[in-house]
Amino acid sequence: MPDASRDVSVYSSPAVAANAEGDEIEVLESIDVLPVAPEDFDSESSGFISTERFRDLLAAHGSELDPHKLEVLLALADGNADGKICYQDFVNLMSNKRSNSFRRAILQGGRQLKGAGALGEEVGLGLSQRLVRHIAYETLPREIDRKWYFDSYTCCPPPWLILAITIAEVAVFMYYGLQLDRWVLQVSSPHFLRGPLPYHPQLRIQAWRYLSYAFMHAGIEHLGLNMAMQLLVGVPLEMVHGALRIGLVYVCGVLAGSLAVSVTDMTAPVVGSSGGVYALVSAHLANVVMNWSGMKCQFKLFRMAMALVCMSVEFGRAVWLRFYPPAFPPCPNPSFVAHLGGVMVGLTLGVVVLQNYEQRLQEQSLFWIFFSVYFLFVLCAVFWNVFAYSLLDVRLPPTP
């Protein structure tokens, strides 16, 4: 193992050198592969490696790499027609970063990888490995992405976010079920909306309610459908894309749901995690449709149909409940518009997040476009909540 503190300032520009120093330590110390000195990669200190030298290094040390990672590195070498590879591209690949260099390796070396054995054909895998492979085929449209994910996934950290949210929702439901002595259509209880969690138009100044409403549900039928979709779709997505990305889509969907209700259904309260759930499910379904030929999950047409049926049943239940005569007028039943807000987030921001497994989101112009549109919507909705209710003289139901 070489000295990781060796000067790497000779590689390319100062900015690249600064990145390379930290990345090289990660490559040489953490991954512990290709144990040669930096100058062995770039003997002329030019910031580039010749493809011939690069392939020689892979041939000499390739046995120490994951086989699927070796395929990507060979694709990077074969895809560079100019005969050289940027040292920083190599560092990024070896440090497992989501970067443009990874995307170039996939696109440029795709022809060379077509003859490689598919991940689904591998035998002798343990139960956990088969599960990871199944998740890869469920969520990723490109074979090289699936192989890269299969080699990189360590279950550290585990998919904790969606599980934690689901446990919290069940705990809140159980608490209110015992308090109200009611498990079906809890919303019909006069005390249901008096807690600190649900969104109510009279209490919209309490900003936390725009998010906390997601932990309350109208009844066990509402919780059951949301929880099933949340676990079946959210956990695999979190295993692939990570808690940060999936949490971003989920929270944006929840916030968009309550704000959409406050703008379009101004007198109605709202409860349930449907905004976040519909954001994840609609993003995943859109990703499957957009990459139909590449998605290799089994029975994908039937499973898409079942997902749409579940979404339709839950949405139909919400519409029926909204227009059903309320148990305690003049306060209406909870709104269904949060579902539509979640779908809009999923079809815009969510699709961009799920389509870019191999790249940093901050490098994607489309991500910033949709995020800017989302931020503009939130800003306009905030101003609407501050001024529109009084200007339009909206008659709100009394405080619960």
N, C-alpha and C positions, 0 to 999 in steps of 0.2 A: 504494500500500500504506500503510495507516494505521500509526501508531506502536503497536506491539504492547504497549508498556509502559504504555499509557493505563490510567487507573484504571477497574476494572470492579467496584468494591465496591458500586455502586448496584444491582446486579442481585440481587434477591431476598434471601435470608437470608445471614448471614455464611458459613455452610457452603457454600451454592451459589456465593457469590462467590469463595470460595477455590478451588472446583473450576473455576469459569468462567475464572479468570485463566490457569491452566495450559492449559485446553482452548482458550481463545481464541487463545493464542499458537500452539497447534498448528494451529487452523483457519486463522488469518490468515497464518501464516508458512510452515507445512509444506504445507498443501493449496493455499494461494494461490488461493482462489476467493472470489467475492462481495466484491471489494475495496472495502468501504465501512466507515466508522467505526462502532464499537459503538452510538453514539447514533442512528445511522440505522436500526438494528434496533428500538431501544427508546427513542424520543425522550422519553418521559415518565418514564424510569427506574423503571418499575413492576415490572420483571422479566418482563414479558410482551410479545408482539408481536401486533398484530391480524392476523387471517388475511388481511384485505384488503391491508394493508401487506406482509405476508409474500409474498403472491402477486405483488404489484407488483415486489418485489425479485427473485423468481424469474423473472418475465417479462423483467426488465431484464438479468439476469446469468446466466440459465439456460444459455446457450450455453457457458459456461465450466465447466459441470458434466458429469460422466459422465451419459449419458441415463438410465441405470437408477437412479442416485442421485437424479436430478431427479424421477423417478416416485415414489420413496418420500417425498420432501419434499412433493410435491403431495398425496400420500395423507395425510400428516400434517395439511396445511392443510385438506383436504376433510373429514377425519374429526373435527374439533373443532367440535362444535355450539355451544359457548359463544362462538365468535368470537375466541378468542385462543389463543396458543401460548406455552408457557413458554420463556423464552430458553435455559434450560439444556437443555431437550429438543432445541432446534435445535443447540446446541453439540455435544451428544452425537452427534446424527446426522451432523453435518458432520465430526466427528473420528473417525467410523467405529467408535464404541464398541459393544460388545454391551450393550445397555441396555434397560430397560423401555420407554423412549420409542420405540425401534425396533420393539418388539413392538406397541405401540399404533398406530404408523403402518401396520403391516401389517394389523392387524385392522380398524382404523377406516376405512382407505382402500382396503380390499380390493375393494369394489364398483367404485370408480373405476378400478382397475387391470385389471379383467377384460377390458376392451376393448383393452388394450395388446398389441402384438405379442409373441409368445412368443420366448424366447431361441433356441429350436431353429429358428426360421424365419429367423434372420438369415443373410445370405449374405456372401461376400467375406471370410471369416475366414481367417487364416493357420493353419498347422499347430499352433502352440502355443496359439492361441486356441480351435481346435476341440478340443484336448486338455482345456483348462480347462473348456470347455462340457460335454464328455463327463463329466468328473469331477463337475461340478455336478449333472447329471442322474442320475449314479450314486448320489449320497449325500444330496441335499437334496430334501425333498418339496414345498416351496412354490416357485412360480415367482418370486416377488419375492426369496426367499432366493437362488435360483440367479442372478438378474440382479445382485443386490448382490455376491455372491461373484465373479461373472465380471468385474465392474468393479474389484473391490478386490484381486484376487489379483495378486501381483507376483513370485512365486517367490523372494522374499527374506524369510526364509531358505527354502531348498529343503527338501523332506521328507527330512531327514537322519537322523532318529532310527531309523526302521524299517530304513533301508538300513544304518546303522552296526551295529545289532543283528544283522542278517542276515549282514553281512560278518564280524563277530566270531564268530558261530556256525559259519560255514563254516571260518574259520581254526582254531578249536578242533578241529573235526572232522578237518580235514586233519592237524593236529598229532598227534592220537591215532591216526589211521589209519596214519601213518608209524611212530609209536612201537610200536603193537600189531601192525603188519603185518596189519591186518584192517579191512575197510570195511563188510561186512554183519554185522549182529548183533555189534557191538563189545562189547556187554554180556556176551557169553560169554567174554571174555578175563579171566583172573584178575587182571590189573592195571587193569581198567577203572575200578573204584571207588576206587583208591588215590590219585587226584589230589586237588587242593584244591578242586575245583568241585562234584562231585555231592553231593546230600543223602544222608546215611546216618544211621539212628537212633542208632548209637553215637556219632556225631560231631555230634549236634544242638546241643551247646553252642557250636559254631562258627557263630555267627549268620549269617555271610555266605552259608553254604550254602543257606539258605532262598531266596536269589535267584540265586546263581551257578550252581545246577544247570541253569538254563535254557539255558546255553551248551553243554551236553553233550547228545548224542543217542545213542540205542541203536544206531544204524546209519544207513546212507545212506537206507534206506527211511523211517526216522523223520524224518530231517532234510529229505528231499525234500518230503514232504507238508506239514510245518510251514512250510517256507520258501515253498512255493507259496501257501499260504493267507495267510501273513504279508505277502507282497509284494502279492498281488492285492487284498487287502482293506485292509491297514494303510497302504500308501502313499497311496491316494486319500483315506482318512480323515484322514491327517496333513496332506495338502494343504488340506483344507477346515477341519479343526478345530484344527490346529496341533500341534506336538510336545508341548507341556505337557499338553494334555488327553488325547491319545492315549497319551502316556507314562504318565499317571496310571492309565488303564484297564489298560494292559499290565502295569505293575509290580504293581498290585493283584491282577491275575489270577495272576501268577507267585507272589506271596507267598501268596495264598489257596490255590493248588494245593499247595504244600509243607506248609502248615499243615494242610490237610485230610488229607493223607497221614499226617502225624504224629499226628492224632487218630483216624482211622478205620482206617488200615492200618499199625499202629504198628511192625511189624517190617520193613517194606519200604523200600528206597531209592527215589529218584526222580531222573530225568534228563529233559531236554527242555523246550522252550519252549511246550508245549501249553497250560499254564495261561494265559499271556499271549495266545497265538494264539486260543484258544477264547473268551476274554473279548472280544476285538475282533470276531471273526466272529459270535458269538451276539448281541452288541449291535447289530451292523449288520443282521443278519437280522431281529431283533425290530423294529428301527426301520422296516425295509421293510414288514413285515407290518402294523404299527400305522398306517402311512401308505400303505397299498397303493394307494389311488386317486390319491394325489398323486405317487407315485414314477413317473417317466416313463422309466426306463432300459429299453433294449430287451431282449426275451426274459427278463423278470424272473422269470417262473415257472420257466423252464428253468434259469436261472442259480442260482436258489434251490435247485432240486432238485440241481444239480451240487455246490453248496456243502455241502448236507446229506449227499450221498453221500461227498464227501471227508472230512467230519468223521466220518461213520460208519465209513469204512474205517480211518481213523487210530485211532479209539477201539477198534474191533474188534481191530486189531493190538495195541494196548496191553493189552487184556483177555486176548487169547491169550497174549501174552508173560508176563504176570503169573502165569498158572496153568500155564505150561509148566514141566516139571521143570528146575530151575536147574542150570547147568553146574557150580557149586561150592557145593553145599549145606553148611551149612544156610542160607546167605544167599539169600533169595528174589530173583526178578527184579524190576525196577522196577515201581512201582505205577502204576495207571491213574487213581487218584482225583484227581490234579492236573487232569485234563481237566474233571471235574465241578466242581471249585472254580472254574476259569476260567469255565465256563458260568454259574455263579451270579453271579459278579461282572459278567459281561456283561449278564445279564438284569435287573440291578438298577442298580448304579452306572453301567455302560456305557450303558444306554438313556437315562438322564437326561443324560449328557454329550452324546450324539449328538443328542438331541432339542432341545437348546438352543443351536443355532448362533448365534443373534442375541443371546443374553443372557449376562451374567456368571454363572458357576456359583454364586458366593457369594450371589447374589440369589435362588436357588432353594431353597425350603424342602424340596422332595423330595430334592434333592441332599444336604442336610445330614442328612435322615432316613436315607437309605441309607448315607451315609458314617459316621454314628454307629453304625449296625448293623454295618457292616464293621469299624469300630474295636473295637466290643465283641467281635466274633468273634476278631479278632487278640489282644485282651487275654485272652480265655478260653483260646485255644489256647496262648498263652505259659504261662499257669498250668498248663494240662494237661501241657505238656512238662516243666515244672519238677517237678510233684508226682505225676502220674498213673502214670508208668512204674514208680516205686518202690512206690507204694501198691498197684498192681495186680500187682506182681511179674512184669512182662513179661519173657519170655526173649528177649533180643535176639540177633541173629546176631553173630558176632565182628567186631571191627574189621578192615576190609580191609587 
